[in-house]
Amino acid sequence: MAKLRLQKGESMLACVDKYVVIDIETTGLDTRWDSIIEVCAVRFVSGERVDSYKSLVNPHRELDDFIVELTGITNEMVSIAPDIEEVLSSLLAFVGDAVLVGHNINFDVNFLYDEAERIGLGGFYNNFIDTMRLGRRVFPNMPNHRLATMVDVLGITSRPAHRAEADCNATAALYERIKERIAADNIDLATKRKTKTGLKATDIAASVSEFDEEHPLFGKVCVFTGALSIPRREAMQLVADVGGINADGVTKTTNFLILGNTEYNASLKGAKSSKQKKAEAYILAGQDLTILSEVTFFDLLKDSQVRSQLPLPENKMSALQYEYAERLFALIQEAKLDTEYLRFFADEKHLDLRFYYQVLRIEFTTKKVFIVGKGDGSNFLSIIPTAPIIRLTHNYHIELLTPDDLILYQRYIVEEYKRAVEQLRELLTEIPDAMEKSIKRYCKDGIAF
């Protein structure tokens, strides 16, 4: 269940002279299950570093090998570190009421907010500036807006390293460079943000008069079905307040159908409401309509990018399968890899990502979701190698809690997909034209040749 942090600070698009850059490292991406293992906060005044606070944190759990390799933080290092209660208390005292700056800072703020609330420290309510969000406005033509990419393109010498202090230094340098560009080009962020006044929702009036037209729900017709974790009226109010349009039933104008968590889980077992069945029929007919889980709906309420266009199969996909496909496709797009021969295929229990003869399969059971593969290479070759995944004879299963868990394995996914692309390119330069047509037909339609 996604959490609404109603007292969370405001996300600002602003140039300030006094601020604190923050960054954290964690055992994973989910605030419910994962832990903070390192924090850093650096205070800047007029671009000059004046003070800092940093500490490792003892998570009281073994670190995954992937996290150790990614960050360089070991179990030995965190075993002698202070607990989160001590570290967070010191961090909050250092930060005070300063404006925070970070890259994709929602991730850091959400973790700190939830931890402060959990241990009774009174919350984490600072306003914040996201350099990724700001960078999209000021440098819209970059290949992507990851921290490493932006500092590289802009020639910034401070480099991120998946360690809190290094990432703080890189983020601060990026923020200063963004401010320089805003000043040099006389960019007015207030006018750059498109607004529209006087918009009314179908079923409930908006409580604000101006809307961000860049929000993915702005101007979109939204329909709810099933029991939500919050009252339906509150959910509809959230839609109206970002400029969305509420409606009671699914029609040809519907853009989003949001399923309550209970109904969403039931749909995985074949129990679908009349609204969902109608929505699926419209989707198959080519309508611009997306079925969302409640969790994904809450994510869309944040400042997020519009969904990518996926190479989807003609057969039906559940909302959960779509979320996994979208996440996989985003990883591949972010790495700027060739997607010409990439296709997704789905059936009742599986979602396959196929590129030439390489296949990544996600299996959906009644209770769990797994990446599955065969270590002996029979039937299909897995994109993700067996090591360091748990081996079960020649098979392995990686349990996934959410589609975002795929990020934990993005290195393997991207590297193996890149290798498959290179192999296909080599093959297409050597084989006869007739064979090339068969391969392309296989890649497109999924039929054996």
N, C-alpha and C positions, 0 to 999 in steps of 0.2 A: 504494500500500500504506500503510495507516494505521500510525503508529508508536506503540508502547507505550513510554511514558516511565516506566520502572519506578522511577526514583529521584526522580521529581517529588514536590514537597512535598505536604502534606495540604491539602485544601480544608476550611476551618474555618467553622463557624457560631458566631461569637463576637464579643463586644464587648471590644476592647482599647484601652488609652489610648496606647500607643506603637506606631506603625506607619509604614510608608512606602507612599504611594500611587504606583502606576506606571501609565504609559500609553505606548504606542508607536503610530507611524503606519508603514504599510507600502505596498509597491507592489501588494499583493494579499492574498489570503487563504490561500494555500497555502505552508506552511513549506518545501516542497521547491523551489519555483520563484521565490518572491517574496522581497523584501529589506526590511529595516528602513530607514526613511529619517528617523525622528526618535524620540528617547526622552526621557522626563522621569520623574524620581522626586522626590517631595516628602516630607520627614520631618515627622511631626506628633507632638506630645506634649500630651495632654489637650486636644485640639482646636485647638491653636495650631501654626501653621507655624513650624518652627525652622530648616530648611535645605532646600536643593534642588540637584538636578543636572539639566541638560538639554543636549541637543546634537542637531543635525542629523547625518545619516549619509550618506556618499557611497555610493550603491548600484552605481556604475560601470555604469550603464545609463540609457537615456532613460526619463523618467517618462511614463506614459500621460496623455493630455489629461484624461481623467476624474479621475485622481488629483490632477493639478495643480489642476483646478477645485474638487474636493471639499475639498482641504486648504489650498490657497493656497501650497503648497510647490512651487517651480519648479526646473527643471533648473539654472539659474544658482545658486540657493541651495545645492543639494546638491553642486555641482561643486567647491566650495571647502571642503566639510565634511570632517572626518576619517573614516577608514575604520572599519568596524564593530569591528575588533580593538581599536583605541584606545578607542572609545566604550564598548564592552561591558566592557572592563577597568576603566574608570573607574566605570561604573555598578555593577558588582559590588562594587567597593571601597566605594562610597557606601552601598549597601544593606546590606552585611554579612549578619548572620543575622536581620535584622528580619522581622517578619510583614508581608506585602505586602497591600495592599488595591487592588482595581480593579473595574471594571464589565465583566462578561463576561471576567474576568481570565484564564480558560483560554487565550484567544486570545493574550494578551500573554506569558503564561508559556511557552506552547509555542514561540513564536518565540524567546524569549530562551534557553530550555533548549537548543533545537536549535543555535542559533548558538554558544552557549558550548561545547557539546560538539564542534561542528565545528571551531572554531578552537583547541581544546585548553585552555580556561580552567578546566576542572575541573567544569563543570556549574552548574546554577541550581536549587538544591534548597529554597528557602525555602517555608515554609508560607504559605498565602494565604487571603484572605477575599474572596469574590465578592459585591459589593453587589447584583448582579442576583439571585443565588440567595437572598441574605438578604432582599431586597426582596419576593420572591415569598412568603416565609414571613410577613413582617410586614405587607405591604400586598397581600393576595391579590386584592383586588377592583379593582385598577387596570386600565385598558383594555389596557395592555401594560407591560412592565418594561424598556423601553429607557431609556437614561440621560436623553435629552432629555425623554421623557414623564414620568419620575418627578420630575425637578427642576421641571418645569412644574407638575405636579399639587400638589406640596408647597410651591410658592411660593419655591423656592430661587433666589437672584439669580445665582449662578454658573452660566454656561451652557456646555455642551459646544460645541465648534466644529471638530471633526476636527483639532485640533492638540493635541499631547501635554500641554502645560502647562495649557491651558484645560480639557481633559477631566480632568486630575488634580484641579484645583480644584473642579470640579463633583462629582466622585466623592467627594472628602473631605467636602464639605458634605452630600452625600447620606448618607454613612456616619454622620456625626454626628447627622443627623436620624433615621436608623433607630435609632441607640442611644437617642436621647431617647424615641422611641415605645416601645421595649422596656422602658425604665425606667418610663415613665409608666403603661403597661398591665400592668406586672409579668409580661411574657412570659418564660416559661421555654423556651428553645430546645431544651433537652435533652428535656423532656417533650412538646414540640410535634412532635418527630421520632418517628414511630411505629416501634416495633420489635417483632420477634417472635423468640422463641428456639426452639431445638431443631429447626429445619427441616432435612430431609435431602433431598439431591438423588437422582435415580433411579440414576445411574450412578457418581457420584463424591461423596464427602462434602465438605461445606463446611469451610473452615479457620477460619471465624469462627462465633460463636454468635448474633450479633445482625444484623438486616438492616433496611435502609431500605425501608419499604413504599411509599415514593413513587418508588422507582427504576422506570423503565419495563420492566425485565426481571424485577422481583420477582414471584414466583408464576407466571411464564409458562413454558410448555413450549417448550424450544428444541431444534432438531435441526440437526446440521451435515452438509454434504455437500461433497465435493470436497476438494482439497488446500489447506490453509490456510498462511498465512505463518508460523504458529507451530504447535507440535505440538498435535494434537487434544486431548490430555489437558489441556494448559494452557488452551486455549480453553474447555473444559468446566469447568475449575476457576474461570475468571473468571465464568462463568454462575452456578455454585453459590455463589460468594462474594458475589453481590449478591442471593441468594435466589431465583434462577431454578431451573428444573427441567430437567435434561438427559434426553433420550430418544434411542433409537436410530433409530426409524422415524417417518415422518409418519403421524399418525392424526387422528381427529376432535377430539382434545384439543390438537393442536399449535398453538402461537401464532406461532412464528417458525421459518422455515427459513433458515439462514445458508449462503450459497454461498461456497466458497473462491474466491479471485480468478481462478484458471485456469478453473474451472467457470463462474463468473459471466460471464467474457468469452466463453467458448464458447457460452453460452446465447444471446448476442446474435446468433449465427450459426445458431441453430436446433438446436444440439446440447444437449439437456436430459437430465438424469439422471431415473431413475424416480421419485426422491424429489421432484424439482421438478415433474414432470408430475402426480404425485399431489397435491402441494400446490396447483397451479393449479386442479385439478378441485375441490378443497375450497373454494377461494376463490370460484370461480364458483357454487358451491352455497350461498354465503352464510356460510361459516365465518370466524371472526375469526382469520385467519392472514395473516401478512405474510412475503414473501420479501425477504431482506436480502442485500446484498453484504457481504463481509468488512469493508470500510471503514466502512460504515454501522453494522455490528455494534459495531465498536470505538467509534464515536461514541456509540452508545446506552449503552455502559458508563459514560459520563460522566454528570454531573448534567444531564439534558436533559428537555425537555418531551415529553409523550406526543404521538404523531402526530395531526394534525388529520384530520377526516373529509372526504375529498375527494369532489367530485361526479364520480365515475369512470364511464367507459363500461361497457357490459355485455360488450364484447369483451375479449380478453386484453390485459394489459399486462405487459411485462417488468419485472423489478425496477428496472432503470435508468430506464425510462420513469416508473415510479412515483416514483422519487426526484426526477426533474425536476418532475413534477406537484406533488409535495408542496412543493418549494421555491417554485414559482410561487404556489401557493395560500397559503403562509405569508406571502409578501410582500404579497399582496392583503389577507389577513386583518389583517395588522399595520397596514396603512393604513386599516383599518375601512371598506373599500369594499363595495358591494353585490355579493353572489355569487349572487343568486337565479337569474339567467339565465346563469351561468357553467357551462360543461361542458368536460370533457376527452374527446378522442377519440384513439384510437390504432389504428395498423395495424402491419404488420411493420417499416416503415421510418420512421414518423412519429409524433409526438405533437403534437396540436393543442389549444391553449387557445382556446376560442371564447366570445365574448360578443357576442351580436347578430351583426353582420356583421364584427366585428373578429376577426382570427385571429393568434395567435402560433404558429408552427410550429417544432418541433425535429426535425431530420432525423438519423437514425442510419445511419451507413455501417458497413462492416466494421471500419474503423480509427479513425474520428473521429466526433464529435458536433458538429452545427452548429445555431445559430439561423439560419433561412433566411427570406428574404422578397423581395418584389418592390417595387422603388422606383416602378414605373409604376402601381401600384394594380390591376393586372389579377388575376383569379382570387380574390385575397383582399387585404385591407388589413392591413399589418403593424402590430402594436402598437408595435414598436420602429422609430423613424424611421431613414432611411438615414444621416444625419449624426449623429455623426462616424464612423460605421462605414465600413470599407473598401467601396468600390463596385466591382462587377464588372458593367459595362454597367448594366442595370436591376435586376440581382440583387445580393444581398450575402450573405455567409456570415460568421458569427461563430463561431470555433472555441471549443468549451467543453471544458475538461479534466475538470471535475466538475460536479455539480448546483449546488455552492456558487458556481460562477462566475457564476451568474445574479445574485448580489448585486451584482456589479460594474455591472450594467445595471438595478438596481432602480429608479433614478430614472426612467428611460425607461418601464419596464414599468408602474410605478404611475401616472405622469402620463398615459400614453396610455390605460390602462385606465380611469382616472377620467373622462377625456374621453368614452370610449365609454359609460360609465354615464350621464353627464349627457345625452348625445345620445339615448339610448334613453328616458330619463325624459321628455324633451321630446316625443319622437315619440309615446309612449303617451298623452300628454294631448291630442293633436291628431287622432289617427286614429280611424276608425270601429271599433266593437266587433269586427266580423268580421275586420278587418285585424289588430287587436290579438291575437285568438286565433291567427292564422296566425304572427305574430311569436313569440308565446310557444311555439307548437308547434315552430317552427324552432329557437328557443333551446334547447328541451328535448331534441328528438329529432335535430336536425341535418338536417332534411329541407327542401328548397327549397320555397318557396311561390310 
